[in-house]
Amino acid sequence: MTDATRASLADRLLAGERGALARMISWAENAHAGFPAALEAFWSRVGRAPRLGITGPPGAGKSTLVDELARAVRAQERTVGVLAVDPSSPLTGGALLGDRIRMEDHTTDPGVFIRSMASRGSHGGMARAAVDAMDVMDAYGLDEVFVETVGVGQAEYDVVAAADTVLVVLCPGAGDGVQALKSGLLEVADVIAINKADLPGADRLATDMEESVHIRTAGREVWTPPVVTCSAGRRDGVERVLEAIASHRAHLEDHLVEHRRAKRVQQVRQVVGQRLDHALWVTGACAPRVEAHLREGVTPYAAAARLFEDLTRSLGDLVQEPSA
């Protein structure tokens, strides 16, 4: 891949070429060697689009609500990109469900870009390259960027590092109240939407969530996540969800730059962790040394301490031994 090819693709992306948008996301997803240099070329255009993360347990109606939110954004004559992170196929590694099927009404709308991305075993419900893909959509010029997570339940904390606002979607009749009260998704929520509000138990679930939010935020100078009800399948209450999202964005307005910078620190941490894991373990570089320690009869913790000591000696002052 030549520098000219990388520059050409980045230029085409910035010029609004939809094919370049799709290809650049593929570069991000496949860890293409040319992506970091391409990112440098369009980095100055990243950071303009608000980013909404949608998460929650399976069956809560996330995809249907995303569909309706996208419809509402288009009614405002704004463009929107949707990244649907799906479970990976155990055979091909590709996206298994393809949530874009649920948004087929938007497939001919040039103002909506939908991309499914396989989680490929990533923890926290997010694909490894999800943040990169959102950066690409942002640089392309989309007015809003949504990311919908896999929907594995309480473990989807990675969405926090990818979005400005996190919308947690729950529905009655699935034990969601108990799950959220056990901490879980409530800890990452900026807005809580009780979907399928026409079903029995919706009012009780909303009340439970409001009480739980109050308990967690009482006496603290923190954002209090609003709890709103909707029935996305009936196109009812979607405007209430949008109003709650807008309220959180207004809350962030004065410190959005610092808010996003903190999330970028987490992204850097993830990238460094991945590279260290590859360098130390995937390549097999550390395995012989660890095996030698274990043959001496020491515990895994003692072997880890010895390896850490070797590593910190190599890194010098950058890494210090953690206090006990």
N, C-alpha and C positions, 0 to 999 in steps of 0.2 A: 504494500500500500504506500503510494508516494505522498509527499506533502501536498502536492497539487490536488490529488484526489480527495484528501481530507479537507482541504480548503474549499474545494468545489462543492462538496456535500454540505459543509457548514454554510457556504454562501447561498446555496439553493434553499436550505432551511430558513435562513433569515429573509430570503426573498418570498417566502410563503408557499413554497412548493410542497404539496401534500405528500408526494412520493418520498421526498427527502426526509420529511417528518417520520414516516413509517420506517424508513431504512435506518435513520439515526437511532430510533428506539431499539431496533434490532441490534445495532452495534452495542448499545448499552446493555441489553439483555444477555448478549452472548460474550460480554467482556472483550469486545474487539480491541485489538491493540491500538487502533486509530482513534478510539473514543476520547481518551484523555486530552489529546491534542485538539480534537474537534471541539471539546467542551471549552477549552481555552479561547477558541475563536468566537464562540457565541456567549461566553460567560457574562459579558456586560449587559446582555439582554435578559438575563435571568433575575427573577425577583419581583416581577410586576404583577403576576397573576395571583389572586388569592387561592389558597389550597385548602380543600375540604377533604378530610378523611372520614369515611363512613365505615363503621364496624358494628359488630354485634353477633349474637349467636345465629347458627343456621336456621333458616325458616322464619326469621323475623321480618322478611320482606325488604331487605336492603336493596336489592336490584330494582324492584318495582319503585321504591322511593327515589332511588338515583335517577331512574327514568323520568319520573315526574319533576324532580328538581331540575334536570336538564331541560325539560320542556318549559319550565318557568323561566329559566335563564334565557332561552331562545325567544320567549315572548317579550323579553326586555331588549331584544336585538343585540344580545351579547353572545359571543361564541364560547364553547365549552369543550374541554377534553376530559374523557373518562378513561381511567385506567382500572380495569377489573382484574384483581389478582385472584387467580383460580387455583384449585388444587392441581398438582402435577400428575400427569399420567405415569403410572409405574413402569410403563413400557417404553414410551417415547420421551418422557420428560416434559411434554407439552401441556398446555392448559387443558384441563379435563372437561370442565363444564362450559366454558365459553359464554360468559354472562352477556356478551353483546347480542345474543339471540333474544334476550328479554328486552332489548332496546332497538328492535328491528325497525320501528317507526322512524328512527333517526338516521338510518343507514344512507338515505339519499339526501340528507341535509348537509350541505357543505360547511355549515356552522357548528357541526358536532363531529368530533373525532373520538372513536371508541377503539380501545386496544385491550385485549386480554393478555395477561402475562402469567406464566406458570410460577408458582411459589418455589418449585424446585427444592423442596425440603427446607426452605428458610423457616426459622422459628418466628413466632409472633405474627403470623398471618400475612407477612409482607414479602414480596419478592426482593431479592438482593438488589436488583437494579431499579426498584420502583422510584426511588428519589431521583435517580438519573433520568428516568423516563419523564418524570414530572418537570425536571429542568428543561428537557428538550421541548415539551409541550409549551412551557412558559416562554422560552426563547422564540418559538415559532410564532407566538403572538396571540394564543388563545386567551380569552378574557377570564375564564374560570378553569380551574383544574380540580377534578374529583379523583379520589382513589378509593376504591371499594375493596376491603380486605376479604380474605378467604372465608372467614366466618367460623372460626374454630372455638369460639367461646372466650374465656377469660384471659387467654394468653396473648391477645393481639396488641401488645404494648408498642410494637415497632411503629404503628401508625402515628404515634405521637411525634416521632422524629421526622415524619414526612409531611405533616399537615399543620397549617396555622390553626385550624379549628377541627376538633374531632366530634363527630356526630355519632352517638351510640344509639342504635336502633334495637328496641325490645318489642316483644308482643306478648299478649296475655296467653295463658294456657300452656306455657312451656317451662314453668318453674323459673322464669327469668328473675322474678322478684327475689327469690331466695339466692340465686347465683350472684346478683348484683349486690345484695346486702352483705355477701361474704367478701366484699371489696371488688375484686375482679375489674370489670369494665368501667365501673363507676369512677375508679381512680383516674381514668384517662379521658373521661367525658367532659367536653365543654358545653355540649347540648345533648339532652336525652329526648328521644322521640319514641313515644309509645305508639307503634304502628298497629294496624288492624283494630282500631279503637271501637269498631262496631261489634266486636266480639265480647262475650261475657267476661268479666274480670278486668277489663281495661281500666276502668275508673279506680279499682282497688290497686292495680299495679302502679298507676300514676301517683296515687296517694303514697304508696310505699316508697316510691322513688323520691318524691318530694321530702318525705320525712328523713330518709337516709341522707339526702343531700344537705338538709338543714343540720343534721347531727354532725356531719363531717366538716361543715364550713362555719358553724356558729362560733362567733368570737374571733374569727380569723379574717384578715384583710386579703381575701382571695376571691376569685371569680366564683359565683354561685351558679352552677349549671341549671338553666331553666329546663323544666319538664313540660313537653308539649305533646298533644295527642293528634293523631292523623290516621287516615285510612287511604294509603297511597293507591291501592287497587281501585278505590272509588273516586280518586282525585279529590279527596276531602281533607282539609287541614294542612295542605302542603304549604300554603302561604304562612301559616303559623310557624312551621319549621324554618322557612326562609327568614322570617322576622327574628327568630331566636339566633340564627346564624349571624345575621346582620348586627345584632346586639353584641355578640362576642367579638366580631370584627371591630366594632366601634370601641370596645373595651381595650383592644390590643393596639389601637391606632397610635398612641403616644410612645409605645415601646416595642413596636413591631420589629424594628431592626435588631434590637437586643434579643428579642424572642426567637427570631430566625437564626441569629448567630449561635445561640446556645444549641439549637438543633443541628447546625452544621458541625459543631464540635463533636456531637454524637456520631454524625456521619463519618467524620475523620477517624474517630475511635473505631468504628466498625471496619473501615477500609484497612486501617493499620492492623487490626486484629486478624482480618482475613489474610493479609500478606504475611504476617508473622506465623500464623497457623500453617500456611503453605510452606514457608521457608523452613520452619522447624520440624514439621510433622509429615506433611504430604510428600516432601522430597526424601524423607527418611533420615534427615541429617542428625536428629537427636536420638533416634531409637537405639543405636548401639551404645551410646553413653548411658542412657537410662537402663538398658538391659544389664550393663556392667554393674551399675549401682545395685540393682535388684538381686543380682547373683551374690552380692556380699551379704544378703539377708536383711537389708534395711527395709523399712516400711515405704509405701508409695509416697507418703508425705516427706520422709527424709530424702528420698530420691528427688522429689520435686524441689526441695530446699537446696540440694546440691546443684541441680540444674539451674535454678534461679540465681544462685550465687555466681555461677559461671557466666550467665547472661548479663547480670548487672555489672560484673567486672568488665565485660566487653563494652557495655554501653556507657560506662563511666558515671558522671554526675547526673545523667538524664533520668536514671531510675534509681530509686532508693529503696532499701529493704522496708516493707510495710511493718508498722508497729504491731506488736502482738495484741 
